[in-house]
Amino acid sequence: MIALDDLLRMLDELLGLNGRALHFTADTALLGALPELDSMAVVALITGIEDRFGVAVDDDEISGETFASVGSLLAFVQAKVSG
């Protein structure tokens, strides 16, 4: 099971948030609320998820809802990892 802390560290690193993400909760809004999360950052996050958690993410699996909040992203990653 992927822990919230694991995801927050990855978000912080890939988005260059300098520790800000470490204080996020599952309810923290991402897409549309976090200026650093633009279309290029979404691609970097998908690649980071694939690399760090050993999963493959197909284009048709991704939607705005996936990146709506920390919680929705965590649920997506956990579902991918658990198969």
Rosetta blueprint (number, residue, H / E / L):
1 M L
2 I L
3 A L
4 L H
5 D H
6 D H
7 L H
8 L H
9 R H
10 M H
11 L H
12 D H
13 E H
14 L H
15 L H
16 G L
17 L L
18 N L
19 G L
20 R H
21 A H
22 L H
23 H H
24 F L
25 T L
26 A L
27 D L
28 T L
29 A E
30 L L
31 L L
32 G L
33 A L
34 L L
35 P L
36 E L
37 L L
38 D L
39 S H
40 M H
41 A H
42 V H
43 V H
44 A H
45 L H
46 I H
47 T H
48 G H
49 I H
50 E H
51 D H
52 R H
53 F H
54 G L
55 V L
56 A L
57 V L
58 D L
59 D H
60 D H
61 E H
62 I L
63 S L
64 G H
65 E H
66 T H
67 F H
68 A L
69 S E
70 V H
71 G H
72 S H
73 L H
74 L H
75 A H
76 F H
77 V H
78 Q H
79 A H
80 K H
81 V H
82 S H
83 G L
